[in-house]
């Protein structure tokens, strides 16, 4: 029984530590993440827009599968955990050999190694010490540090550069783990919601995806909001001037636009939408007496406001309907867009025992305009607008960004830092000629390294010839004297 459990555990470990397993899981994460950017996500997308984009049957399927909230779905969190486990298993399985190679590099060569190395050359020399010194100077000019290795009966040289690139893959692994850790933390503890505010309104109640309300420990007030358009009238950008209110005091403020949120106590407020709220802020009217020769008077009236027309009459705005329709003896609002507006005014006059209902335009069956001591003409209209804010709390974002930065560092090592090694050994060929055997290897960019190897061989040859000529000149001078 214990043996079977041990075998099963080893098999599971080999599966999780397999590169193939890690690649498959990583591809699945990428595909599903891409789907999460293509499929409209709640609560970022308003319910009406979701219903316009998908049929009821399709929306029901997408919701059931969690594809409308991919990054908080339990199966996506589990998938990220499996990818993380695979990365950890693969790293643990391969790290000992990598660390051994990094900590104890192969500095001495033997005949078998020299024979098998693809890139090698032999440079004739007259003296072993002079040849090694020439090689040291050549390596120094190429800005490659070298060290002398003591052998059984001779010295040799070992030089390398870029050894840390051998460990770059583990930097990338660590960065992926940080990114997935942030995603898992966000998926479990993070949340997304939506907040709609009218100008001057403040609230601390965020509506989450499931329709529940999440209260914030502070409130957000919309001081102003607007829309900038292109020359053809299409929207260019939306903006909102927001203030954070805590304990009755404004503690922060910012004008936000799309992709430039207000961040406070780990909560982000993104500009999501903007549009008319169906309410009128101010209506400009001409009030003209129905009798007499008095001139028209311009008045500005807001909902709920009462304005005196004269000593005996007042007017107030009962309701404003931006897009009205009459159905079944009632006046209904069709939409919040100002397409077919109507305003309901109440005129109180001492000459009339009852209030007078004035409608602009006159709606048969509802209007009593003829009884009013004043007739009204609309001159201007200022509508109210709402700003839609996407609200999110993502406690794992610091881990994600740390992972992104670390991945950039790791990929820089992977692609731009090359581990190059040179071995230089004085030896005698079968014909008795003393030579410097030069070998080299690189972990990537083999074609570029081959050019560097040829350059080193040429530099060593030049240095060796220079040393030989200098030695010969010195002997001649000594013999002359």
N, C-alpha and C positions, 0 to 999 in steps of 0.2 A: 504493500500500500504506500509506504513512505517512498519507495523507489519510483512508483508511478507518479506520485506528486512531484518528486524531484525532476523526473524526465519532462513532465508537463510544464513545470516552471522554467526549465532550461529552454524548451521549445518556444515558449511564449517570449522569453528574454531574447532569443535569437531573432524571432519575428519582429519584435519591437525595435531591436538595435539594427535591423537591416536597413540599408540605405534605400532599397526599393520601397519598403513600407513607409519610411519618412517622406519620400518623394510623392508617393500616391496620396498620403494624407495632406501634404502641403498643397498639392494641386487641387484637392477637394476644397480646402479652405479658400484658395484663390477663386475658384469657380463660384462658390456660394457667396463670397464677398462681392464678386462682380454682379451676381444676381441681385444682391441687396442694394446695389447702386442703380440697377435698371428697373427693378420692381418698386413701385411707389411704397414708401414706408410710413407707418403710423408712428407717432402722431404728427410727424412733420407735414404730412399731406392731410388737408382737410377732408372730412367725411364726404362732402359733396363731390369733391374732385375725384376721390377714390371711386365713387359710384358712377361718375361719368367715364372714368378710364376703363373700368372692368364691369362685366355683366354680373348680376347678383350671384349666379352659380360659380363663376370664376373667382369672385371675391371671397365667397364662402370657402372654397378650396384653398386659396392662398392664405386666408386667416387660419384655417385648420392646420395647415402645414407649418405655420409660423413664418412664412415667406414675406409677410407684410411687417415683420418686426424681427428680421434675421439676426441682428447682432445681440438680441436679448433672448433668443430661442434657446431652450435647454439643450437641444441636440447640437447646436452650433458651439455652445460653451463646452460640451463634452468632446466635440471634435477638436477644438483648440487644446483641451487638456490631453487628448491622445497624441496630438502632434508634439506637444511639449514633452510628454513622456518618451516618445520615440527619439527626440533630439537628445534628451538626457541619457537614454540607454545607449545610443550610438556613440556619444561622447565618452561615456564611461568605458565602453568596450574598446575604443581605439586610443584613448588618451595615454595609457602607459607606454605603448610603443612610440607614439609621437613625442612624448616627453623624454624618453630614452634617447631618441634621435636628436632632440633639441639640446638636452643637457650634456650628452656625451657624443659629440660629433666624431665621425671616422676621420682621424687625422693621419694615421700611418697607412701605408700601402704595402701590399705584397704582390708577388708575381701574378697570382690569379686575378687580383683586382686590376692590375695594370693592363693585363691582356684583354680583359672584358670591357674596359672603359672605352666608349665609342670615340671620344674626342681626346686625342693625345698627339704629342710631337716629341722629337728628340733633337737636341741642340748640341753639337760637338763643342767641348770645352777642353782647355789645357790643364786647368786646375780645379779641384772640387770646391775649395773655399772661395776662389774667385768667381766661379760659376754661381754659387749660392748668393754671394754678395751682389752679383749683377742682377739676379732674379729679384732680390729684395729691393734694389733700386727701381727696377721696372715696375714692381707692384706698388711701390710708394708713389711713383709718378701717376699711376692709375687710381690713386687714393683707395688702395685696398691694403688693409693691415695684414701682416703675415707674422708667423711665429716659427721658430726652429724646433723641430721635433728630433729628439735624441733616439736613434735606433741602436741596434746591437753593434754595428760596426761603422755607422756613418750618420751624418746629419741629413735631415730633409726639411722642406718648407711646407707649411700648410697655411693657406689664406682663404678667407671667406668674407662675404658681405650679405646682409639681409637675412640673417638666420631667423629673426622674429617672424618672417612671413610663413615659416613652417607652422606656426601656431595661429595663423590668421583665421583658419576655419573655425577655431573655437571661439574667437571673438564674434564671428558671424552667428555661431550657435547661441552664444550668450545674448546677442542682440535679439534674435528670434524669440528666445525665452522671455525676455523683458517685454517684447511686443505682445506676445500671447498672454503673459501674466496680466498686462494692462487690459487686454480684451476680456479676459475672464473676470477680472475685478469689476469692470464696467458692466458686463453682462449680468453679474449677480447683484451688485450693489448700486449700479447706476440706474438712472431713469430719464425718460424724455416726456415732455408734456407741451401744452400749448396755452398761451395766455393772450386774450384779446382785450385791448384797452382803447377807450375813446380818449380824445384829447382832454387833459386835465384830470383824468380818472386814475386811481391807484388801486392796486390789489395785491394780495399775497397768496392767492388761490390759483394753483396750476392744475389744469385738467390733464390727467394722464391718459395713456392709450386705452385702458379698460374703462374709461369714463369716471374713475374715482378722482376725487379732488385731493391734492397734496398741498397743505399749507406751508408757506415759507416763514422763516423767523424774521423776515423783513418784508417790506412792500416795495413794489415798483410803480412809479408814477410816470405817465406819458405827458410831458410838458407840451410837446408838439410833434407833428408827424407830417410827412408830405411825399410827393412823388415828382420826380423830374422826368421830362419827356424828351424824346428826339424830335427833330424837325417835322417828321411825319405824324407826330402825335402818339407814337408807341412808347410804352414806359421805358425809361432809361435806368432809373434806380429808385428805390424806396429808402426813406430814412426816418429815424425816430430819435427824438431827444428825450432820454430817459433819466430818471433820478431814483436813487435808492433811498428809501425812507426807513429809518430804524429809530425806535423810541421817540417818534415824532420829529426827528431831525433828518435833514438831507445829509447823507454821509458820502455819497458818490454820485457822479453824473457822467453821461457820455452820449454823444450823438452816434448812433450805430447805423451801419448800412449792411448789406448782405456780405457775409464772410468777415465782418469786423464786429464781433460781439462785445457786449458789456459783460465782464466777469466780476463776480462778487461772491466771496466765501465759497469758491468752488462751483458756483452755479453760473452757467452761461446763458445769455439772452441774445438770440440771433434774430435779425430782421427776417421775417418769413412771408408776410403778406401785408397788403394795404388796400383799403377800399372804403366806399361810402357805407355808413352805418344806418342809413335810412332816416336819420334825424336831422332836422334843420337847426342850425345855430342862430341864424338871423334872417328875417324876411323884411325886405324894404317894400312899403306900400304907399300909395297915394290915397289918402282918405278925402273923399269929395262929398260935401253936403248934398243930400238928395233934393233939398229945396233951398231957395234963396240964391244969393249971388256971391256967397263966400268962396274964396279961392281954395284950391286943393292944399292939403297939408301932408307933408311927407313924414311917415313914422317908421321906426325900426322896431320890430317886435320879435320876441323869442318865445319858445314854448313855455306856457305857464305864466307868462308876463301879462300884466294888465296895464293898458295905457289909456289915459284920459283923452277923449276927443274934444269935449267941451264940458261945460258945467253940468250937463245933464246926461252925457253918454260916455261910456267906456267900451274898449274892445280888448279881448284876450284871445290867444291862440289855443284852441282846444286840441287840435291834432294836425299833423302834416303827414300826408300819404305820398311818397315819392312816385309810386306807379300804381294808380288805383284802377279797380274794376268793380262794377256793380253786379252782384249776383244774388238772387233769392232775397231781394229787398235789403241787402246789406252792402256796405262799402268795404272792400277787401284790399289788402296790399299784395300786389303780385310779385314785387321784387324791391330790393333796396336801391336800384338804379333809378335816377331821375329821368324817367321816360314819359310818364303821363301823370304829372304831379297834381295834387289837389290839397287845398288848405281849408280847414274848418275853423271859422272865427265865431266867437260869441260876442254879440253886442248887447250891452245892458243900457236901457234908456228909461228915464223917468216917465216918458210918454207911453211906454208899453209895460203892461203888467208882467209879461213873461219875457224870458231871454229870447233873443232873435238869433237863429242859426244862419250864418252867412257862409256860403261855399264858393270858392274860386277854383275852377270855373263853376258856374251854377249846375248843380246835379238835380235833375227833376225828382221830386219826391222827398228831397232832403233839404233843399235850400228854401230860405225865407227872405231872400235878398230884397224883395220889394218892400218888406215891412221895415227895413233898416233905415235910420235917418241919414246914413252915410253909405255911399257905394265905394268899393275899393278896387284899385288896379295894382297888380303886382309889378314892381320895377326891377327888383334884384333878389337873389337868393344865395345864401351861403350855407352849404351843407356841412354836416359833421362827418368825420371820417374815423375809422378805427385803424389801429396798427396791430398786426398779428405777430406775436413773438414765439419762436420756438425756444423752449426752456429745457436745458439738459444739465444733469449732474453726472460727471464722468470722473470718478475718483482714480481711475487707472490711467488717465492720460499722461501723468508724469512718467509712469513706467513705459508707456508707448513711445513718448518722445525721447526718453533716455535710450530706448532700444533703437530708434531710428538713427540717432547720433552715433551710437556705438556701431551700428551696421555700416554707416558711412565710413567710419574708421577701419572696420574690418575689411570692407570691400576695397578700400584704398590699398591696404596691405596685400590683398589677394591679387589685384590686377596690376599694381604699380611697383610693388617691392618684390624683387627676385632674389632668391637665395642662390648665390653663385659660390663655387668652391674650386680651389686650385691646389694641386699637389705637385711639388717639384722635388725630384729625387735624383741625385748624382749616381750613375751606375755605369758599368762597362758592358758594351755590346759583345756579341760573340767574337767579333774581329779584334777585340781589345781596345777599341776606341772609347775614351771617356766621354760621356754625354750627360746632359741634363734631361731626364725624362719629365715632361710637363703634361699633366692631365687636368681636365676640367669638367665640371658638371653644373647644371642649373635645373631648378625645379619647374621652370616655365620659360617662355620666349626663347626657345632653343636656337632659332635662326639669328636673333640679335646677339645671343651669347656666343655663337660661333664666330661672329665678327670680332667680339671682344677677346675671344681666345686667340685668334690669329694676331690681333694687335699685341697681346702680351708676349706671344712667341717672338714676334718681330722685335719688340722692345728688349727682350732678354738677349736675342742674338746681337743687337746693336751694342748693348752694355757689355756683353762677353767679348766682342771684338775690341771695344774700346779698352777694356781691362787688359786684354792680351797685348795690345799695342803699347799701352803705358808700361806694362811690365818689361817688354822687350826694350823700350827706350831707356828705362832705368838701368837695365843690365849693361847696355851699351855705354852709358855715361860712367858707370862704375868701372868698367873695363878701361875706358880712356884715361880715367884719373888714376 
